[in-house]
Amino acid sequence: MKHLNLKYPIIQGPIMGGITTPQLVSQVSNSGALGTYAGGYTKPVDFEEDIKEILALTDHPFNVNLFVPNHYSETPDAIQEAIRALTPVYNHFELTPRLPSGTPQRDERRFNQQVDIIIKYQLPICSFSFGIPNPTIIKKLKDAEVYLIGTATTMNEALAFQEAGVDAIILQGSESGGPLCSFNQPPVGTELKALLLQANQTLTIPIIASGGIMDKEQVNAALELGVVAVQMGTAFLLTDESGACDAHKDAITNQEKDNTTLTPIFTGRFIRVVRNKFIDFMESQPPRAVITYPLQDSLTKSIRKYANQLNEADYIALWCNTNGFKGKKQSVESLLKSLV
Ligand SMILES: Cc1cc2nc3c(=O)[nH]c(=O)nc-3n(C[C@H](O)[C@H](O)[C@H](O)COP(=O)(O)O)c2cc1C
């Protein structure tokens, strides 16, 4: 990462759901670390607006994270069963259930348009989650001199990324807050330290460590294991510049000890969140009540959005890592000061 000219070996991780605001990304990059904009499933028009806003706020490099599209399908019966399971929650908020709206074709189109925007604005760095893009996309970005980073949760995923020609790998331990970015089925989840010990003997490209890192000691421990930088999500979610609502931040800092769990109920993918009423309720439903990503995500979106507006922590996806309870609410500047 040397050529990126970072003062601090710290990357603010992509945090979907309006949390990596242009203010957060630019503030992190302006402070000497690397901000990341979570492109994920953001519509290309909003994606481009946000990129323009970040460019207006910083001259420093920043990363853009993209979700690599996958194929998925569900039977109408499975979708109806998932809607039936969620009905008491829709009723609680007086919401009308709607059929999921995503299609793999639309995801593919959005991803290609996002790639074109990265090239149009000559952005220097791009990271991928949930899969490896096809060789044409990798070549197109490399021809445009974009530094490419793959996100992996196992050594097999990391090796596949390395073979595909990316420049660096984010190794994501199972302690991570938010989604486990695995693309091997079923997702495994390995602790960060075990991943790093395996990686040193296997990978030849630079490694970035992520998962459960909240303080200076953990940053140093990861650097001592040979990584070039660490990526942190939850610690940045708690900053003043993040778009997370107060109920979400409070639910993280009010934990006395780790009260997180890995659950598919919000999106159809395994994400680490603070336990709440919604999870308890969904765990009492039959397992088939949860359908695949992004269809489950689409079904719970209105619930999460409304709960966010009402600041109602019982129904928000309270993404958080296993050490989030040690975090505190503070500015980006004060967080970075405490880490280096
Ligand atoms: C609220 C939230 C949303 C996230 N969204 C994304 C995402 O869009 N893409 C991605 O690759 N990782 C995402 N992650 C995972 C991370 O950025 C990163 O792997 C993780 O935050 C590092 O773990 P930490 O939270 O333990 O520091 C998200 C994490 C959180 C907490």
The ligand as an SDF file (V2000), in Angstrom:
LIG
                    3D

 31 33  0  0  0  0  0  0  0  0999 V2000
  -22.5590   -1.7970    9.4000 C   0  0  0  0  0  0  0  0  0  0  0  0
  -21.5250   -2.5370    8.5890 C   0  0  0  0  0  0  0  0  0  0  0  0
  -21.7020   -2.6240    7.2010 C   0  0  0  0  0  0  0  0  0  0  0  0
  -20.7570   -3.2630    6.4010 C   0  0  0  0  0  0  0  0  0  0  0  0
  -20.8810   -3.2590    5.0440 N   0  0  0  0  0  0  0  0  0  0  0  0
  -19.9080   -3.8240    4.2930 C   0  0  0  0  0  0  0  0  0  0  0  0
  -19.9110   -3.7190    2.8980 C   0  0  0  0  0  0  0  0  0  0  0  0
  -20.7580   -3.0680    2.2930 O   0  0  0  0  0  0  0  0  0  0  0  0
  -18.9200   -4.3330    2.1950 N   0  0  0  0  0  0  0  0  0  0  0  0
  -17.9250   -5.0340    2.8310 C   0  0  0  0  0  0  0  0  0  0  0  0
  -17.0360   -5.5490    2.1790 O   0  0  0  0  0  0  0  0  0  0  0  0
  -17.8930   -5.1080    4.1640 N   0  0  0  0  0  0  0  0  0  0  0  0
  -18.8440   -4.5260    4.8960 C   0  0  0  0  0  0  0  0  0  0  0  0
  -18.7650   -4.5960    6.2480 N   0  0  0  0  0  0  0  0  0  0  0  0
  -17.6730   -5.3610    6.8470 C   0  0  0  0  0  0  0  0  0  0  0  0
  -16.4590   -4.5340    6.9940 C   0  0  0  0  0  0  0  0  0  0  0  0
  -16.2710   -3.3770    6.4320 O   0  0  0  0  0  0  0  0  0  0  0  0
  -15.2390   -5.1010    7.6360 C   0  0  0  0  0  0  0  0  0  0  0  0
  -14.9250   -6.3320    7.1860 O   0  0  0  0  0  0  0  0  0  0  0  0
  -15.5100   -5.1650    9.0180 C   0  0  0  0  0  0  0  0  0  0  0  0
  -16.2170   -4.0240    9.4000 O   0  0  0  0  0  0  0  0  0  0  0  0
  -14.2440   -5.2160    9.7960 C   0  0  0  0  0  0  0  0  0  0  0  0
  -14.6880   -5.6160   10.9280 O   0  0  0  0  0  0  0  0  0  0  0  0
  -15.0020   -4.7440   12.2190 P   0  0  0  0  0  0  0  0  0  0  0  0
  -16.3820   -4.2310   12.1410 O   0  0  0  0  0  0  0  0  0  0  0  0
  -14.8420   -5.9400   13.0590 O   0  0  0  0  0  0  0  0  0  0  0  0
  -13.9600   -3.7150   12.3870 O   0  0  0  0  0  0  0  0  0  0  0  0
  -19.6590   -3.9060    7.0400 C   0  0  0  0  0  0  0  0  0  0  0  0
  -19.5000   -3.8230    8.4420 C   0  0  0  0  0  0  0  0  0  0  0  0
  -20.3870   -3.1370    9.2170 C   0  0  0  0  0  0  0  0  0  0  0  0
  -20.1420   -3.0230   10.6970 C   0  0  0  0  0  0  0  0  0  0  0  0
  1  2  1  0
  2  3  1  0
  2 30  2  0
  3  4  2  0
  4  5  1  0
  4 28  1  0
  5  6  2  0
  6  7  1  0
  6 13  1  0
  7  8  2  0
  7  9  1  0
  9 10  1  0
 10 11  2  0
 10 12  1  0
 12 13  2  0
 13 14  1  0
 14 15  1  0
 14 28  1  0
 15 16  1  0
 16 17  1  0
 16 18  1  0
 18 19  1  0
 18 20  1  0
 20 21  1  0
 20 22  1  0
 22 23  1  0
 23 24  1  0
 24 25  2  0
 24 26  1  0
 24 27  1  0
 28 29  2  0
 29 30  1  0
 30 31  1  0
M  END
$$$$
